[in-house]
């Protein structure tokens, strides 16, 4: 199966979901944030309702409303992927079909979490979702959250499905990823900001980032430098961005992204329980990490 080598561009951000002070959805803010990420942070695509979008605590109706607002805001100049992954195959299919109806350009589907299915169950889950819509799918392999890794053989079999075209790789196992890249034409995007350059070196194509709410331009420059063969420039940019690539995860990434955006006067708002808003100390540390990367928050 031959796929577009970079089906969702080079740089994607897993966008936070802005909320108002009372915790309700800030649709106007979401549209403005999406425009900022595309027009100022140079994103080729956005992921809506991923983990960073607080998908565990938004309703299906909120996900649909949010997706439609972002597509209306930036869908003419960026691809918009809907995070539809749950640990229930039937529910995931429902979300996938709703996202297709709303006009999404692709789907992000995480490994079913908590249940810890065997590889046969993992494979059947992804195939069922891929069979249920006409949208291209990015498989999200993140065992430290899901509890189950996608085995190399499973990933290679999934690559034979015409709509499974990409992987958001947060496995932290470059050897395993290298084996899949050698045997398939899946497009590998780093799911860990700081691991982007190492992944590019074994055949990866880009990043689905969290710190890229702030480091998007640096990350895009780094990927483009690698693509044109300027490895010295790519390494320099990696090292410049590294304090914030990693600093954004000193605590839960959503909390720090929202704190940073709020500090900049960008739409973000509060987080929903069980998350808690970042403390003043955590925001101050984030500002130090950003300053070390040459970014003012």
N, C-alpha and C positions, 0 to 999 in steps of 0.2 A: 504494500500500500504506500503510495507516494503522497506526501502532504506538503503544504506550504512550509518552507523551512523556518519561517518566523510568522506563524499565523496570527499573532496578536501584537506584532511590533516588537520593539526592543524593551521598552519600559512601561510597566504597569504599576499602579498603586492600589493597594487594598484600602479603599477609602473608608474613613470613619463615618458614622451616621450622626449628623448633627441633631441635637435635641434642644428644646427650649428649657428655660429654668425649671419648669414643672415636670420635665422628663418626657414630654410629648415630641413627636416627630417635627423637625424644622425643615419643611420641604423647600422653602425659599432659600434657606441657608445651604441645603444640600446642593441645590442648583448652582449657587455662587461658589461653593467649595469645589465642585466638579470643574467649573470653568477655570478656577485658579490652578488646579492640578494639571489641566490640559494646556492652558495658555501660558502659564508662568513657570510651572515645574516640568514642562515638556513631556508629559505622559502621552504615550500612544494609545493607551487603553486604561480603563478603570475597572476594578472589581468591586461590586456593590454587594452588601450583605455577606461578606466573608466574616472571619473571626474578628478582624479589626473593625468591621461594621456592626459588631455586637449582635450578630445574627441569632445567638441563643436567646436573646431577650427582646426580639422584635417579632411581631405577629406576621402571619402570612399576608394579611391585608396591608400592613405597613411596608413589608418588603416589596409588594407590588406597586404601591404608591411611590415609594422611593425610587424604584427602578425606572418607572415611567418618567419621573421628574428629571432624573439624570440623563436619560436618553434624549428627552426634549432639549435639555440644556447643552449637551456636548456631542450627541450622537451623530451629528453631521461632520465632526472632525476627529472623533476618537471612537474606538470600539468600547462597548460597555458589556462586561461579563457579569452575570448574576451568580452569586454564591447560592447554591441550592442544596448543598450537602446536609444530610441528616443521618441518623443511624437507623432510619426506617425507609426501606426501599420504596414502598408505595407513596410515602409522603414526599420523598425526594423527587419521584416522578411527577407528582402533582405540582410541586414548585417549579420543576423544569418546564413543564408544559405551560404553566402560567407565565414564566419568564419569556418563553418563545412567543406567546400571544402578545406580551407587552412590547416586543420588539428588540429583545436582547440579541447581541451579536455572538454570544457564546456563553458557556456555563463553566463554573468552577465547582467540582464535585469532590468532596473530601472522602477519605476512607471512612466507612461506618465506625463510629466511635463507641466506646464503652462496652458494647456487646462482644468485642474481640472475636469476630467471625474467622473461621479458617480461610485459607486462600481460595478455596472453591466458592465460598460465600462472598468474599471480596470481589472476585471476578464476576460472579453472577450479578452482583449489585451494579457494578459499573456498566456491564453489558445491557442490563435492563433499562438503565437510565439513557444510555446511548441509543437504544432501540426506540425509545419513547418520543424523541423529538428529532428535528432535522438540524439542530444546532451543533457546532463543534464543541468538543469538551476538553477542558484542562483538568486532568486528574491531580488531586492534591495529596501528596504522600508526606504525612507528618506524624510519624509514629509516636513521638513524645506527647502529642495531644490525643491522637486517635486510639493509642494503645496497641495498634497493629500496623506493622510495616507491610508495604506491598512488595512481595518477593520478586526477584529479577525475572523468573520464568513467568509469573503472573503478568508483570508489566509488558513483557515481550508478547505474550498472547493478546493482551488488550490492544496492543499497537496494531493488530490486524483489523480492528474495527474501523471503518471508514470515518467515523465521527470522533474517535478518540485520537486527538492530534497533538496534545501537549501535556506536560507535567509541570506542576509547581513542586519543586524538589526541596523539601525541608527535612529530608531523611538524615542528613549529616554523614553520608557514606559515599564519598566520591568514587570509590572503587565499584560499588554496586551501580551507581549512575553511569559510570564509564562503560560497564558491560552492556547496559541497556542501550546506550548511545551507539555502541559499536554494532548492535544487532537490529536496531530499528531506526526509523526516521522521525521518532517523536521529538518535538521541540521542547527542550528542557529550559525552564525558567527557574532561577534561584528563588526559593522561598525564605532565604536567610540573607539579608542585605549584605552582610560582611563576606558571605561565601560566593558572591557573584563572580568575582574575577577568577577564583579557582575553578568554578563551574565552566566559565567561558573557555578556560584552558583545555578542557576535555571535550568541548563540543557544545556547551550550552549556548543559548541565544539571547538571554536577557534576564530580567528581574521582575518579580512581583513584590514590591517593597512596602515597608511600613515607615521607615525613616524618610522615605521619598516624598512624604508630605512637605519635607524641608530640603532634602538632599537630591531632589529629582534632577535638577540640572547637572549636578556633579556626577550622578550615576549615569545619566544619558551620555555625557561627555566621555566617561570611562568606557562604556560599552562601545561607543563609536570609535574611540581610539583603538580599542582592541580589534574591532572589525577592519580597520584600515592598516593593521599591522604595526601600530605604534605601541609596542608593549611597554616601553619606558613611560610614556605618558599615561597609559592605563594604570600602571602600578602607582605612579605618583598621585593620580586622582583617587585610587583606592585608599592610599595611605592618608590623603587629605580628609576623605569622608569617614574613615574608620572610627574616629571617636563618636560620631553620631550614628553610624551604622550599628554600632554595638550599644551605645548609651541609651538608645530608645527602648532597649529591652532590660534596663536595670530593674524595672518592675514591669507589670503587664503593659504591653505596648500601647493599647488603646488609651490607657490612662495618661501616658506621657504625651502621645500625639495630641490628644484633646487639650492638655495643659499648655502645650506649645502653641497650638492654633489659637486658643483663647488669649494667650499673651500677645499674639500678633494681631488680635482683633478679627481673626478669621472665624467663620462659623464652625462651631464644635459643640459647645455647651457641656452639660453634665454627662456622666456615665450612669448607666442603669445598674442597680443591684443585681448580682452580688459584687460587682466592681465598685470601687470607691474612687472619688476624685483624688488626683495627685495632691500631695502635701506641698507646702511652701518649700520645704527642704528638697523634695524630689524635683520640683520645678527649677529651683536654683541649680541643682546638679545637672539637669537637662540643659540649662543655659550655658553652664561651663562646658559640657560636652559639645554643644553646638558651636561655641566660640572656638574650641580647639579645632573644629572643622571649618572655621572661617565664616560661620553663619550666626547672625544675630537674632535672638529670640527675645 
